[in-house]
Amino acid sequence: MRCSSQTNTHRSLSPVIKALSVALIMLAATGNLQAEVSVSTHISTIGPGIELGYKLSPAFGVRAGWQQFATDFDFKPEDENGVPGDELTYEGDLDLKNGSLMADWYPYQGRFRLTAGLLLNNSGTKLTTNCKTNTAGTVPVANSCEVGGSSVSGSDIGEVDITIDFEERIAPYIGLGWAFQQGKSWFISADLGVAFLGKANADIQTTGSCNNTESCRSQLDDEEREIEEDMESLKFFPVAKLGFGYRF
């Protein structure tokens, strides 16, 4: 399965976030501004970010946000051929870029809320590797690596580039949360939920002759499937968020 373009997706999501923010500001401008509009910053499992909210009534509210974070990321697929130390170790960057649009229901018109919404997922990772950077093991690997459960020579595979993202670019989200008022305007918030990211997509390209050999290319396809299976647990991604904000 091949990945969609990160650049194109980012361009398509950015206007959505801007439009949502403008819509909330216009909505707030038409109503009562007293303790209705909120601005907050937060840390979360999908990165730090900012959020703009509007309380439609004591029982309902909406929020739009953006989270972004980048960090180093290493990944090693599981051993499939029984030879320790010949697995490729992928190294690169993990880029978290997510917009969000949430609807809140306060069943008791107090601190507690139930939330449903959409996570506009533009996250992904780009990794590189070669046989020289495979894991040190107890069995000499003679400059060969495990690819798709079989050994491939370093000269055949060359430099390896892999891109990983998720199929659900607009991911459903459900969760619950609390907002604790601190004085007249300041507040602390907490959210716990889960986003359905769907199946992971891995795309591997190499600079070696492997791309031009049907049997070797088949092993690369198997490696892609192994990586996708290793990331199956991230299909339902846990989202935890702690925020601090101000209500106008």
C-alpha positions in Angstrom: 0.0 0.0 0.0 1.5 3.4 -0.9 1.4 6.6 1.1 -0.2 9.8 0.0 1.8 13.0 -0.3 2.5 14.6 3.1 3.0 18.0 1.4 -0.3 18.0 -0.4 -2.2 16.9 2.7 -0.6 19.6 4.8 -1.7 22.2 2.2 -5.2 20.8 2.2 -5.6 20.8 6.0 -4.2 24.2 6.8 -7.0 26.1 5.1 -9.5 24.0 7.0 -7.9 25.0 10.4 -7.9 28.6 9.4 -11.5 28.5 8.3 -12.6 26.8 11.5 -10.8 29.5 13.6 -12.4 32.3 11.6 -15.8 30.7 11.9 -15.5 30.4 15.7 -14.4 34.1 16.0 -17.3 35.2 13.8 -19.7 33.1 15.9 -18.3 34.6 19.1 -18.6 38.2 17.7 -22.4 37.7 17.2 -23.0 36.6 20.7 -22.3 37.4 24.3 -18.6 37.6 24.9 -18.8 37.3 28.7 -17.2 34.0 29.7 -18.0 32.5 26.3 -14.8 32.6 24.2 -11.7 30.8 25.4 -8.1 30.6 24.3 -5.8 27.9 25.7 -2.5 26.2 25.3 -1.9 22.5 26.0 0.4 19.5 25.9 -0.8 16.2 24.7 0.1 12.8 23.3 -0.2 14.3 19.8 2.0 17.3 20.5 1.7 20.7 22.2 -0.8 23.1 20.7 -3.3 25.9 21.0 -7.1 25.8 21.1 -9.9 28.3 20.5 -13.3 27.5 22.1 -16.8 28.9 22.2 -19.5 28.0 24.7 -22.8 27.9 22.8 -24.8 27.4 26.0 -24.2 26.0 29.5 -24.6 22.5 28.1 -22.8 22.8 24.7 -19.6 24.1 23.3 -17.2 23.8 20.3 -13.4 23.9 20.0 -10.9 24.1 17.2 -7.2 23.5 17.7 -3.8 22.8 16.2 -1.0 20.5 17.6 2.5 20.2 16.2 5.7 18.5 17.3 8.8 17.0 15.8 11.2 14.5 17.3 13.8 11.8 16.5 12.3 8.4 15.9 13.9 4.9 15.7 12.0 1.8 14.5 13.0 -1.8 14.2 10.6 -4.5 12.8 10.4 -7.8 14.6 12.7 -10.7 13.8 11.1 -12.9 11.2 13.9 -15.2 10.0 15.4 -16.3 13.4 18.8 -14.7 12.8 19.5 -12.2 15.6 21.0 -8.9 14.7 20.2 -8.7 11.0 17.0 -6.6 11.3 17.2 -3.2 9.7 17.0 -0.3 12.2 15.2 2.7 10.7 16.2 6.2 11.9 14.6 9.5 11.1 12.1 12.1 12.2 8.5 11.8 13.5 6.4 14.9 12.5 3.1 15.3 14.4 0.8 17.8 12.8 -2.8 17.6 13.7 -5.8 19.9 13.6 -8.9 19.2 15.6 -12.6 20.2 15.7 -14.5 19.1 18.8 -18.1 19.4 20.0 -18.6 19.2 23.8 -21.6 18.3 25.8 -21.8 19.1 29.5 -24.5 16.8 30.8 -24.5 18.4 34.3 -23.7 21.9 33.0 -20.6 21.9 35.1 -17.0 20.8 34.8 -17.4 17.4 33.2 -17.9 17.1 29.5 -18.3 14.4 26.8 -16.6 15.1 23.5 -17.0 13.9 19.9 -15.1 15.3 17.0 -12.5 15.0 14.2 -8.8 14.9 14.2 -7.3 16.3 11.0 -4.3 14.0 10.9 -1.3 15.2 8.9 1.3 13.3 11.0 3.9 10.9 9.5 7.5 9.8 9.7 10.3 9.5 7.2 13.1 7.1 8.0 16.3 5.9 6.4 18.6 2.8 6.9 21.1 0.5 5.2 22.7 -2.8 6.0 25.6 -1.0 7.8 23.3 0.4 10.4 21.5 -2.9 11.2 21.3 -4.1 14.8 24.4 -5.6 16.3 23.8 -9.3 17.1 25.5 -12.5 18.1 25.6 -14.0 14.6 27.8 -12.4 11.9 25.5 -11.0 9.2 28.2 -10.4 6.5 26.7 -7.2 5.4 23.3 -8.7 4.7 19.9 -7.7 6.3 16.6 -9.2 6.9 14.0 -7.7 4.5 10.5 -9.2 4.5 11.7 -12.3 6.4 14.6 -13.1 4.1 18.2 -12.0 3.9 19.2 -9.5 1.3 22.8 -8.3 0.6 23.7 -4.7 1.4 24.7 -4.0 -2.2 21.3 -5.1 -3.5 19.3 -3.0 -1.0 21.5 0.1 -0.9 20.1 3.0 1.0 16.6 2.6 2.2 14.0 5.3 2.6 10.6 4.6 4.2 7.6 6.8 4.7 4.9 5.9 7.2 1.5 7.5 7.7 -2.1 6.5 8.5 -5.0 6.0 6.1 -7.5 8.1 8.1 -6.6 11.7 7.4 -9.9 12.8 9.0 -9.9 10.6 12.1 -13.0 10.3 14.3 -12.5 11.1 18.0 -14.4 10.4 21.2 -13.5 11.2 24.7 -14.3 12.9 28.0 -12.8 15.8 29.9 -13.0 18.3 32.7 -12.5 22.1 32.9 -11.6 23.5 36.3 -12.2 27.2 36.8 -9.4 29.2 38.5 -10.7 32.6 39.5 -13.1 34.4 37.2 -11.4 33.7 33.9 -8.4 31.3 34.1 -9.0 27.6 33.9 -7.2 24.2 33.7 -8.6 21.5 31.5 -7.9 17.8 31.0 -9.1 15.4 28.2 -8.9 11.7 27.7 -10.0 10.0 24.5 -9.2 7.9 21.5 -8.8 8.7 17.8 -9.3 6.1 15.1 -6.3 6.6 12.8 -6.9 3.5 10.7 -4.3 1.2 9.1 -0.7 2.3 8.9 0.7 2.8 5.4 4.4 2.1 4.8 6.2 2.9 1.5 9.8 1.6 1.0 12.2 2.8 -1.7 15.8 1.8 -2.2 18.8 3.0 -4.2 20.1 -0.5 -4.9 19.2 -3.0 -7.6 16.4 -4.4 -5.4 13.9 -2.1 -7.0 14.5 -3.6 -10.4 14.3 -7.3 -9.3 10.9 -8.8 -9.0 11.8 -11.2 -6.2 13.7 -8.6 -4.2 10.9 -6.0 -4.7 8.5 -8.7 -3.4 10.6 -8.9 -0.2 10.4 -5.1 0.1 6.6 -5.4 -0.2 6.7 -8.0 2.6 8.8 -5.7 4.7 6.2 -3.0 4.3 3.4 -5.4 5.4 5.5 -6.4 8.5 5.9 -2.7 9.5 2.2 -2.1 9.0 1.4 -5.1 11.2 3.9 -3.9 13.8 2.0 -0.6 14.0 -1.4 -2.2 14.2 -1.7 -1.2 17.9 -1.7 2.5 16.9 -4.9 2.1 14.9 -6.8 3.4 17.9 -4.5 6.1 19.2 -4.9 7.3 22.8 -5.1 11.0 23.2 -4.4 12.6 26.6 -4.3 16.4 26.9 -3.6 18.9 29.7 -4.4 22.5 29.1 -4.3 26.0 30.6 -6.4 28.8 29.3 -8.4 32.0 29.7 -12.0 32.8 29.1 -13.1 36.2 27.9 
